[in-house]
């Protein structure tokens, strides 16, 4: 019997959706940073003036860390979206039935909804966008006058020592490029508030760090990057006794 032909690798958002779908059952076990960033984002959102019954859209709801807090804002409608149907299902299971909540498979970079939202929120989804400079105006166009776009995304200092270890041997790390706070502030100004923080997590080895990324589906390298086994082994050996990893979280609040 002839072997079946190998499936071509998925590209772009299809690969992202597949990775997060595969991690839907394990995501909550490895997502401590994602949970903490969602908490810090919602703390900022709670300080915003709101309509008594806001209409809210969430981009990249995942398993629902931010979604549960958005329910507490008493929305007239809460639209929860993600590229992964499996993640949406986990979020739906966690929230339980609600007449004011609906779930949609949607690429937040290319929204398919009509305008009319008072608040659009997203926690750690924008770093998977291909082009923030075109995506954010599309999302902002969905807001009612005076509405808010509130988000958290990874910043340029994320995974700094991991990337430096590859740079020291003149090899690309495969990590994605993330924006600086200054870039986002300039892109969103003058209506935006932008601030950031650095969260550090310590792992017993580089293998433990990579295993956690796989648990949450965030292990995909930059498009078209295929790590060479030799350099990867060298970096793994460098951190075999432990690694402290920096997650650089940038928070943005933009008013329409």
N, C-alpha and C positions, 0 to 999 in steps of 0.2 A: 504494500500500500504506500502510495506517495505521501510524504508529509504535507500537511496543510501549509500554505504560504503564510509567512509571518505577517501579522497585521502591521500596517504602517504606524509609526508613532503619532499620537494625537498632538495637535498644535494649539497654541494659544489658550483661549478660554475653555476649549473642550478638554484640554489636559488639566487645567485648574479644576474644572468641575469634576472630572474623573477622580483626581487626587483627593478632593474633599469628600466626595461620595464614598470612596473607599475608607475614609477615616471617620465617618459619621458615628460609628459605634465606639470608637476609642478616643474621640476628640476631647471629651470632658476630663479624661484622665491626664492629659498632657497640656492643658490650656490654662495654666495658672496665670501667665502673663496676659493672655487675652481676657481672662476674667477681671484682672486688676485694672487693665486699661479701660474696659467697659465701665467699671465702677467709677473711674476718674472722669470719664466722659459724661456719664449721666449726672454726676455731681455738678458739672458745669451747666448742663442742660436745665437742671432744676432751678437754677438761678435766673433763667431767662423769663421774661414776661410771656405768659401763654394765654390764648383764648381758653375759656372755661372747658370747651370740648374740642381740642385741636384735632385736625386731620393730619395723621403722621405716616410717613414712609420711612422704612428702614432698608438700607442697602447692605446686603451680605449679613443676614441675620444669624447664620450658623446654627448652633444649637439653642440660642436664645438668651445669652448672658445679658445683652442690652434690651432685648425684647421684653423680658419680664419687668424691667424698670419702666419701659415705655407704657406698658399696660396701666401702671399706677398713675399716669398722667391723665387718665380718664378720657381717652380719645373718642371722638365721634366715629372715627374709622382708623384702624391701624393696618397698614399694608406692609407685610413682611416679605422680603424678596431675597433670593439667593440663586446662584448659578447651579447649585446642587439640589436635586430633588430629595436626596437622602437627608441632607442637612435640614431642609424644610420640614421633612417628616419628623425628625427628632425634635425640632423646635415646636411643632404642633403638639406632639406628645407631651412635652414639658409644660406648655402653657394651658393645655386643656381647651374645652370648647368655649368660644366667645362669639356672640352675635356681631361684634364690632370688629373682628379680626379676620383678615383674609390673607392667603399665602399664594405667592406667585413665583414661578421660575422665571428669572429675568437677569440679564446682564446689566448691572447698574451703570456701566459705562455707556450703554445705549438704551436708555429707558423707553418703555413702550406705553407709558401712562400719560393721561391728560393732566394739565396743570390743576392746581387747587389745593396744595398742601400747605399747612401752617408750619410744619417742622419736618425736615429730612435729616435722618441720623445715619451714621455709619461708623462702626468701630473695627479697625484693622482689616478693611476690605480694599481700600483705595490703592494699597501697594501692589495689588494684582491687576490694576488698570494698565492699559497700554499707553495712554496719553491723558494725564490729568488735566492738561491745559485745555483740552476740548471737552473732557467729560464733566468737569465741574460746572461750566456754563450751561450744559444741557440739564444738569440736575437743578441748578439755580432757577432755570426757566420754569420749573414745575411748582415754584413757591408762589403763594399769594403775596401781595404787597405787605411788607413788614414781617414776613415769615423768615425762618432761620434754617440754615444748613449748618449742622454741627457734626464734626467728624474727628476721628483719631486715625492716624496712619503712621507707618514706620518712617523714621528719618535717617539721614545720611550717616549717623554714627553707629547704626545698628551693626552688630557682628564685626566690630572693628578689628579685634585681634585675630579672628578667624580669617578675615580678608587679608590682613597683614602677613599672616603666616604663608599664604600663597604668593603674595607679592614678593616676599623675601626669596622665593625660589623662582621668580619670574614666570609664574603661572596664574591664570585667571581662577578665581575662587568659584565662579558660577553664581555667586550671590547677585541679586538684583540691585540696580541703582535706585536709591531712595532720595527724595528731595530734602533740601535744607529748610529750616524754618523761615529763613529770609526769602527763599524762592517762593514759598507758599504765601507769605505775607505780601510780597510784591504782586503776586498774581491775583490775590483776593482783595487787596486794598482798594479804597480806603475804608470799606465797611467792616473789615474783618478784625477779629482778635485771634492772635496766634501765640501759643506758648508751647513749651516742651518739657520733657523730663527724661532722665536716664534710669532705667530699671536694670539691675544686674541679677543674673541667676547663675549659680555655681553648679557645675555638673562634675561627676566623678571622673569622666573621661570624655573625649571627643565623640566616642561611640554613643555615650549616653545622650549627648546633645543632639546628635543626628537622629537617634531613635525617637526622641521627643518630637522633633520636627515631623517625623513620619507619622507618629500617633495622631497629630492634628492635621495632616495633609499638606503641610507647608514645606515639604522637602524638595519641591520642584526647582531645578536650577534655572538660571536665566535662559531664555529661548536659545536653542541651538547649541547650548553648552553640553559637552560630553566629557566629564572629568577623566583624566588619564589615571590609571590605577597607581602608577609609581609615585607621582607627586601627592596624590591623596593619601597614600600610605605614610609618606614622610610627615605630612601634617598631622595625621592621626597619632603617629608616634610622639610628636612634639607635645601633644596634649594628653598622653596616655595616663598621666597622674592627676588630671583634672583641668578644667577650663572654666573661667568666669566669662559669661557672655553678656554683652550689653544690648538691651533693646531700647532704642531711641524712639520714644513716642512723641508725636507732634499732634497737638489739639488745635482745631480751628473752628471758629464760630463766625459765620457770615450772615449778614442780614440783608434781605431783599429790599 
